[in-house]
Amino acid sequence: RLHPRLEREWEVSLEERLETSTRKNLVRVEPRFQITPSGERWFDLEVSYVAEDGERFSAADIQRLVLGGGQGKSRSGKTILINTGAVEELQEVLLDCSPDQRDGRYRMGTAQAGFLDASLREQGHAVQAPAAWRERVAQQTGMAAQPCPPLGALESVLRPYQKQGVAWLRFLRDHGFGGILADEMGLGKTIQVLAHCASLNATAGAQPLRPTLIVCPTSLVTNWAAEAVRFAPKLRVLVLSGPQRHKLFAQIPAHDLVITSYALLRRDIEQHRDHAFDTAVLDEAQHIKNRSTQNAKAVKAIPADHRLVLTGTPLENSVLDLWSLFDFLMPGYLGSSDDFQDRYEIPISKERDKGAMARLGKRIRPFLLRRLKKDVLQELPAKLEHISYCDLTPAQSKVYAQVLAATRKQVDTAVEANGL
């Protein structure tokens, strides 16, 4: 029998030899990604699977490995190890992007770049891509600041976060994307849009831009017009409201900003179809959260090259409401409503699927900008309250007494029928 010290050393040495021998017979396979920009509207993604010893595997090989639990044999006889969870997650990401497969590559629209990049980085994958593509993705995802366009007189009026908002709106427009400006109420979404419009018109040159159409609740039409006069007085503003508005439609091309309400747009959509707008902006966009309403159908028929949404409540109710907003902004980006329900709404709302929620978050993040008061206006209190008391007028007192009597009668009737 060996001395105890020598026995321990022999056991350790044997364990190390076994571990080394085992490692020599294992080979890990990792995916590699290469991005090839092919234009302003799309890019190609090439996915290859390469083992540590340089052996390459086809997509069919990988599929067999996944079905086999992530293990198999290489051509050299070594045991292959692959992260099946990462492969399955990649398949979900590609399914979301709905690419065209061409010559072993995945071709997809540039709108998918931010989502794809975030998904691959989250999984720790290395991606080969040109520096210009990386810079644009960084701007799209908010990881890099965009240059703010010239603001003229508004340069000294806007706060830094508002200038960032204007720069973001310009970035979206320059790259053909729609977006949701979802700043908390009170942070100046209106003035950011007005500054964006004023800047576009100031730099348009000899060829004037087509007008921007603002659609908002009836109660905000006057406010939009007043804010435009106050902050962007050079914009030629046309308000379409009232029974005489139909006489004004012929004047639309001569204006920079056209303002109407959801209620009137539903009635006037055929006349709006006769005009081409540079941008359509929906304020308080929860008015189109239900895709089957007349509001939603009317705004999606607006002929505009660019589209923006303003809302302080981007996820107020059902997840499907978000689909309706994006169906206005960038039709097809989130797939059909049926696909969206199957892949996101049902898993998130009914099954509390954290993976689906994370994927949806990465999909919408490049096109949603939301700042909170506590983050950007820290010198202001969260809320200012002032309570004033006043007496009811005789007419108000009479109505109050009638409502009170009717309510008491309803309560008494319910108590007699059902008991306390």
PyMOL commands that set and color helices and strands:
alter all, ss='L'
color gray80, all
select helices_A, chain A and resi 4-24+59-67+84-97+110-122+131-140+152-156+160-174+189-202+218-231+245-254+262-272+285-288+294-299+319-329+337-349+354-367+373-376+394-418
alter helices_A, ss='H'
color red, helices_A
select strands_A, chain A and resi 26-37+42-51+56-57+71-73+79-81+100-102+105-109+127-128+179-181+212-216+237-239+257-261+277-283+304-310+368-369
alter strands_A, ss='S'
color yellow, strands_A
deselect
rebuild
show_as cartoon
